[in-house]
Amino acid sequence: MNAVPSSSANGYGSNVVRTARDAEYDVFSRVTRMLLQADETGYGPDRIAAVDKNNQLWTILASDLADPGNTLPDQVRAGLLSLAGFSLRHGHQALAGKVSLAPLIDINMAMMRGLRQEAVA
């Protein structure tokens, strides 16, 4: 388990232990929030920044998934790599203003549910 101690806002330590899964959830949450806000404002700098962050996130994930040392089952890795490919392709189209951000938001929300081990509806 990769646990990282969390510190509180006042600078003092906390007894909360954060796992790698918690950190991944937080990154997805921040990026998804950016996408949601950018979706409301239309095309512009917010959309470009949000899609760029999402592309960075999925590029890092794809790199980790492709690593031979990744211990996820092959079928899970393949599925996530497929999602990464779609997210990156869709992100490039979104940067060109050709498509909605909704699929990127939906995928990230599903990932967040999975990281929280919630059932997918």
N, C-alpha and C positions, 0 to 999 in steps of 0.2 A: 504494500500500500504506500502510495506517495502522499504523505500528509504534510501540509504546510501550516504552521501556526498562523492564526489570523490576529492582526492587531486592531484595536478599536480606534475610533476616530480621534480620541483624545491622546493617542500616542502610547498609551499603556497597553501591555499585553492582554490577551484574552485567553480563556481556556477553550475557545472554539478551535477545533482542528479541521482544516480544509483538505479534502482529498483532491486528486487530480480531476476527478469527475466534477467536483464542485467548481474548480477553476474553469473547466471546459464549459460548464453551464453558464457561468458568469460571462465568459467571452461571447457565447451565442446570444445571451440576453442583451448585452450591450450592442452588438452588431444588429440584432433584430430590432431593437428600439430605434437605432439609427435608420434602418430601412422603413419602419413604420412612419417615422417623422418625415422622411424624405418623400414617401408615397403621398403624404398629405400636402406637401408644398409643391409637388409637380417637378418638372425638369429644372435642374439648376445645380448649384454647387453642393447642396445638401445631398442630392441624389448621387452625384458623382462620388462624393466622399463615402457615402454609405455603401454603394456598390463596390467601390475599391476595397473597403474594409472587409466586406463579405468575400470578395475574391481572394484577398490575402488569407482569410480564415480557411477557406476551402482549399487553397493551394498548400497551406501548411498541413492540413488534415490529410490531403492526398499524398503528400510526401511521407507522412508518418505511416499511413496505411500501406504504402508501397514498400516500406522498409521490410526486409526479410526477417528482422527481429520482432516485428509486430506479432503479438500473441493472440489477436482476435481470430476466430474461426474463419477459414477461407471464404465461406459463403457470405459472412457478415462483411468482411473486408471488400469483397467484390461488389456487394450492394452499396456500400458507402462510397467506394471509388466511382461507381456509376452516378450516384447523387452528386459527388464532387464535380464530375465531368459536366453533368447537366447544369449545375449551379454556376459553374464558370462560363459555359456557353451562353446561358441565359443572362448572366451578369454583363457580358460583352454586348449583347443585344439591348439590354436595359440602358447601358451607357450611351448607346446610339439613339435612345429614345424610341425604340421600335416595339418594346414589350413592357408589360406591367411588372411591378416588383412583387406582386402577390405570390407567385410561385416560390420566390426566394424566401419570403416571409413564412409561407406554409412549411417549407422544408426545414427551415431553422426552428420553427415551433415544434415540429415533429421530433427533431433532434433533441430539443430541450425536454420534451416529454420522455423520450427514451433515456436521457441522462438522469431524469428523476424517477425512472422506471415506472412511469404511468402507462396505463393501457391506452393504445391508440384507438380513437373512436372510429 
